[in-house]
């Protein structure tokens, strides 16, 4: 039987700052994910301010929306596509009108989940 070790996190002296909205939280998650894939190890306490969550909390919130059927594959594709470009879709551009609608739907659902967890005001 494996033995699990509990190692508490050190409390950071920097103040915890919630995200302004779900879009900011999503772009932060994508940047963190990109850095992780490049091989960096994320650790708390190295920034001037800390966030009220881990990047995995954002991921779990999106996955819970997908499992509940509130967002679909198209929503996830749009979140991924524009998240990697670090810009939201522009509804004024003809090719991005549908993506902008899916983006807004996704972030509305994500905002509700994140608000419940105190990650966004």
C-alpha positions as CSV (number, residue, x, y, z in Angstrom):
1,X,0.0,0.0,0.0
2,X,1.6,3.3,-1.0
3,X,2.4,5.8,1.7
4,X,1.2,9.4,0.9
5,X,3.1,12.3,2.3
6,X,1.5,15.5,3.2
7,X,3.6,18.5,2.6
8,X,1.9,21.8,3.5
9,X,2.4,24.8,1.2
10,X,4.3,27.7,2.6
11,X,2.0,30.7,3.0
12,X,3.1,33.6,0.8
13,X,3.5,37.0,2.2
14,X,2.3,38.5,-1.0
15,X,-1.4,39.5,-1.1
16,X,-3.8,37.3,-3.1
17,X,-5.4,39.1,-6.0
18,X,-8.5,37.7,-7.7
19,X,-8.8,37.9,-11.5
20,X,-10.8,40.7,-12.9
21,X,-12.9,38.3,-15.0
22,X,-13.0,34.8,-16.4
23,X,-11.2,35.9,-19.6
24,X,-8.2,37.1,-17.6
25,X,-8.2,33.8,-15.6
26,X,-8.3,31.8,-18.8
27,X,-5.4,33.6,-20.4
28,X,-3.4,33.2,-17.2
29,X,-4.2,29.5,-17.3
30,X,-3.0,29.2,-20.9
31,X,0.2,31.0,-20.1
32,X,0.9,28.8,-17.1
33,X,0.1,25.7,-19.2
34,X,2.5,26.8,-21.9
35,X,5.3,27.4,-19.4
36,X,4.7,24.0,-17.8
37,X,4.9,22.2,-21.2
38,X,8.2,24.0,-21.8
39,X,9.5,22.2,-18.7
40,X,9.2,24.9,-16.0
41,X,8.0,24.0,-12.6
42,X,5.5,26.4,-11.1
43,X,6.0,27.3,-7.5
44,X,4.2,29.8,-5.4
45,X,5.8,32.9,-3.7
46,X,8.0,34.0,-6.6
47,X,5.7,36.8,-7.8
48,X,4.8,40.2,-6.3
49,X,1.1,39.1,-6.1
50,X,-0.3,35.6,-5.8
51,X,-3.5,34.3,-7.4
52,X,-6.3,32.7,-5.4
53,X,-6.0,29.4,-7.2
54,X,-3.7,27.1,-9.1
55,X,-3.8,26.7,-12.9
56,X,-5.3,23.3,-12.3
57,X,-8.3,24.9,-10.7
58,X,-9.2,26.7,-13.9
59,X,-8.7,23.4,-15.9
60,X,-11.0,21.5,-13.5
61,X,-13.6,24.2,-13.8
62,X,-13.6,24.0,-17.6
63,X,-13.7,20.2,-17.5
64,X,-16.6,20.3,-15.1
65,X,-18.5,22.5,-17.5
66,X,-17.8,20.1,-20.3
67,X,-18.8,17.1,-18.3
68,X,-22.1,18.8,-17.4
69,X,-22.8,19.5,-21.0
70,X,-22.7,23.3,-20.6
71,X,-19.9,23.7,-23.1
72,X,-19.1,21.4,-26.0
73,X,-16.2,20.5,-28.2
74,X,-16.6,23.6,-30.3
75,X,-16.4,25.7,-27.2
76,X,-13.2,24.0,-26.1
77,X,-11.7,24.3,-29.5
78,X,-12.4,28.1,-29.5
79,X,-11.0,28.5,-26.0
80,X,-7.9,26.6,-26.9
81,X,-7.4,28.4,-30.3
82,X,-7.7,31.9,-29.1
83,X,-6.2,31.2,-25.7
84,X,-3.0,30.2,-27.4
85,X,-3.1,33.4,-29.4
86,X,-3.7,35.4,-26.2
87,X,-6.5,37.4,-27.7
88,X,-10.3,36.9,-27.8
89,X,-12.1,36.5,-31.1
90,X,-13.2,39.7,-32.7
91,X,-17.0,39.6,-33.6
92,X,-16.5,42.3,-36.2
93,X,-14.3,40.0,-38.3
94,X,-16.4,37.8,-40.6
95,X,-14.5,34.6,-39.8
96,X,-14.6,35.1,-36.1
97,X,-18.3,35.9,-35.4
98,X,-19.3,32.4,-34.5
99,X,-16.1,31.9,-32.5
100,X,-16.9,35.1,-30.6
101,X,-20.3,33.7,-29.6
102,X,-18.8,30.4,-28.5
103,X,-16.1,32.3,-26.6
104,X,-18.7,34.4,-24.7
105,X,-20.8,31.4,-23.9
106,X,-17.8,29.5,-22.5
107,X,-16.6,32.4,-20.4
108,X,-20.0,33.1,-19.0
109,X,-20.2,29.5,-17.7
110,X,-16.6,29.7,-16.5
111,X,-17.2,33.0,-14.7
112,X,-20.2,31.5,-12.8
113,X,-18.0,28.6,-11.6
114,X,-15.0,30.8,-10.7
115,X,-17.2,33.3,-8.9
116,X,-18.5,30.5,-6.7
117,X,-15.0,29.6,-5.8
118,X,-13.9,33.2,-5.1
119,X,-11.4,33.3,-8.0
120,X,-13.2,36.1,-9.7
121,X,-15.3,38.8,-8.0
